[in-house]
C-alpha cells in the first residue's frame, strides 16, 4: 500500500445557505482543487459524503451530479452515507483507493443542507439513523441518546448530575469561544464569552441537555484533494499525510452494554493508532465529534486521551484548551462551527490541515504548528465511527 | 430448424425449497415481537448454545452469535438504567415524553418509554436503579417514512 497525502482543501461558510447542495459542494471542491493546483481533468474519482439529501432537496445520487457539475468527466463518483460520519468514511475509502494504486488523484468531501429542513423535520430525519424498529416508536432523538448517556456517565463515575452539567458546560464554553473566532463558523462573532450559568440555564432539549449542550443544524460543504504521497510535493510545499485510519460499526442502542464506553469508538480509534504507529501522547491537536457536550467527553476517553471518567474534570480545568494537554476543537467543533452532517468529517480534516499550515484563525491557531493531528467522527447513536490520523511528515516513528 | 440448447439447470421446486429454508433464518420477526407486545407479552429468544436471552429479536444470539434459539417470554421486569425527557420532539411526536433503557432481569437491555405517575415532574436522577415492570405499550401511528404503525414497551416504577 502507498502513503497518501492531502494536497488541497476547501470549506464553505457553515450556517444557512441559499445555494443548493450541488453548488455548495462545487464551491468547496473548486477551492480544494485550486488550493492543490489540480484541474478537473486530473481528478480520477469522487468520494462524497451526504447523509440526507433526499429529504433536503429531493436529490439522491448527489455524487454523480456533483462530478457532472464540476465537469470532471464520466469518472466513478460515489455517495457515502454513514449519518454524521459520512464524509469521514468517504475520505477513508478515498485514501484506501489511492493507497491501493487504483487511483492517483481523487476528490473527497461532503455536503449537507440540514438547516433547510427546519427543526421538527430535521429532528425526524436525523432520528432515522437511530435503530428504526426499536427506537423509532419510542420517539428517540439524538439529544435524547446523549442525554441518556450523560445520566449514565453521572452514575458510572459517581458524579452528582448538577456537577456533571457544570463540567459539560465547559465544553460548550470552549467550543463557542473558538467558533466565535472562526469566520467560517455558523456562530462566528457570537457567544464567544459564555458562562456556565448560560449553558445550564438555557432551554432544555432533552434532560439534562440544554440547547447550548447541543450543536446546531447547519448547511455547508467541505472537500479535499488526495494524491499518492510520492507525488504530493509536485503540487504543494505543505502536504499533510494520512498516517492512519480506523472505522467501526455499532448497533441498536439497547444492544450496547455501556453508553459511556461505546465499543465502536474505542475500536475505530485503536485501528487508526495502530496503523499510524502512534499513541494518544503523540497527537498535538484534535477535531472530535462534539455533537453534544457529553459526546466530546466520551470521545476523549474512548480515544485514550483521558482515563475513564476523567475527561469531565480535565475539560473544566482547561486541559483541552490551547496550552492544555490536548487542544480539542480549536475550529469551534460542531457546537461552535456548525454541523452540516455529511460535510463534518471533511471540515475536521480541513481544520487540522489549516492548523498544520499555521493558517487557522487567530486565537485558534496552536503554536508551534502541530506535527500530528486526529479527527473523530460519529454517525448515528454510535452506529458508524471513523478516525483519521494526519501528520506533517510521512515519518510514523514516535518522537 | 432452431434447436434450443438446454444445459442442465436447477429444478424450480429445488429453488423454492431453498427459499422456504432461508425464511427460517429469522426465528422471531419484528412483526411477531410487536404482535406479542400488543398482547402484553415480551417475546425473546433463548440461546441453546450459551443459554442467554436475546431481546429484541435478532437472527443470531446477541451474546454468542449462535443460530439455535428458541422462543421464550420475558417477565417484563428489570432495572431502570437511564432515561431522558424529550422536550424537543421530532415531527409526528408530542413532547414531553420519556425514553428509557431497562436491564431486564433475564439479561438483555430493552428500550421503551417510562410512564411516571407525576409525569416529567417526577423525572429525577434518583429514579436510576429502580425496579421497573412493563405496564403496557406505546403505539406510534407512524408517518410516511415508518412503514406503518409500530409499538414499543412502556415501563412503570414498581411499588416498594
HADDOCK unambig.tbl for C-alpha pairs under 7 A between the chains (distance, minus, plus):
assign (segid A and resid 120 and name CA) (segid B and resid 89 and name CA) 6.87 0.50 0.50
assign (segid A and resid 120 and name CA) (segid B and resid 90 and name CA) 4.91 0.50 0.50
assign (segid A and resid 120 and name CA) (segid B and resid 91 and name CA) 4.85 0.50 0.50
assign (segid A and resid 121 and name CA) (segid B and resid 90 and name CA) 6.49 0.50 0.50
assign (segid A and resid 121 and name CA) (segid B and resid 91 and name CA) 5.53 0.50 0.50
assign (segid A and resid 123 and name CA) (segid B and resid 90 and name CA) 4.88 0.50 0.50
assign (segid A and resid 124 and name CA) (segid B and resid 90 and name CA) 4.59 0.50 0.50
assign (segid A and resid 124 and name CA) (segid B and resid 91 and name CA) 5.60 0.50 0.50
assign (segid A and resid 134 and name CA) (segid B and resid 111 and name CA) 6.92 0.50 0.50
assign (segid A and resid 134 and name CA) (segid B and resid 152 and name CA) 6.74 0.50 0.50
assign (segid A and resid 137 and name CA) (segid B and resid 139 and name CA) 6.71 0.50 0.50
assign (segid A and resid 137 and name CA) (segid B and resid 140 and name CA) 5.12 0.50 0.50
assign (segid A and resid 137 and name CA) (segid B and resid 150 and name CA) 5.61 0.50 0.50
assign (segid A and resid 137 and name CA) (segid B and resid 151 and name CA) 5.72 0.50 0.50
assign (segid A and resid 137 and name CA) (segid B and resid 152 and name CA) 5.88 0.50 0.50
assign (segid A and resid 138 and name CA) (segid B and resid 99 and name CA) 6.21 0.50 0.50
assign (segid A and resid 138 and name CA) (segid B and resid 112 and name CA) 5.84 0.50 0.50
assign (segid A and resid 138 and name CA) (segid B and resid 113 and name CA) 6.23 0.50 0.50
assign (segid A and resid 138 and name CA) (segid B and resid 152 and name CA) 6.10 0.50 0.50
assign (segid A and resid 139 and name CA) (segid B and resid 93 and name CA) 6.70 0.50 0.50
assign (segid A and resid 140 and name CA) (segid B and resid 99 and name CA) 6.52 0.50 0.50
assign (segid A and resid 144 and name CA) (segid B and resid 84 and name CA) 6.04 0.50 0.50
assign (segid A and resid 144 and name CA) (segid B and resid 86 and name CA) 6.25 0.50 0.50
assign (segid A and resid 147 and name CA) (segid B and resid 84 and name CA) 5.97 0.50 0.50
assign (segid A and resid 148 and name CA) (segid B and resid 82 and name CA) 5.56 0.50 0.50
assign (segid A and resid 148 and name CA) (segid B and resid 83 and name CA) 5.26 0.50 0.50
assign (segid A and resid 148 and name CA) (segid B and resid 84 and name CA) 5.60 0.50 0.50
assign (segid A and resid 151 and name CA) (segid B and resid 82 and name CA) 6.31 0.50 0.50
assign (segid A and resid 152 and name CA) (segid B and resid 82 and name CA) 6.21 0.50 0.50
assign (segid A and resid 204 and name CA) (segid B and resid 87 and name CA) 6.52 0.50 0.50
assign (segid A and resid 205 and name CA) (segid B and resid 86 and name CA) 6.51 0.50 0.50
assign (segid A and resid 205 and name CA) (segid B and resid 87 and name CA) 4.97 0.50 0.50
assign (segid A and resid 205 and name CA) (segid B and resid 88 and name CA) 5.37 0.50 0.50
assign (segid A and resid 206 and name CA) (segid B and resid 84 and name CA) 6.01 0.50 0.50
assign (segid A and resid 206 and name CA) (segid B and resid 85 and name CA) 5.31 0.50 0.50
assign (segid A and resid 206 and name CA) (segid B and resid 86 and name CA) 4.55 0.50 0.50
assign (segid A and resid 206 and name CA) (segid B and resid 87 and name CA) 5.41 0.50 0.50
assign (segid A and resid 207 and name CA) (segid B and resid 84 and name CA) 5.35 0.50 0.50
assign (segid A and resid 207 and name CA) (segid B and resid 85 and name CA) 5.26 0.50 0.50
assign (segid A and resid 207 and name CA) (segid B and resid 86 and name CA) 6.94 0.50 0.50
assign (segid A and resid 254 and name CA) (segid B and resid 101 and name CA) 6.93 0.50 0.50
assign (segid A and resid 254 and name CA) (segid B and resid 109 and name CA) 5.18 0.50 0.50
assign (segid A and resid 254 and name CA) (segid B and resid 110 and name CA) 5.49 0.50 0.50
assign (segid A and resid 254 and name CA) (segid B and resid 111 and name CA) 5.80 0.50 0.50
assign (segid A and resid 255 and name CA) (segid B and resid 109 and name CA) 6.49 0.50 0.50
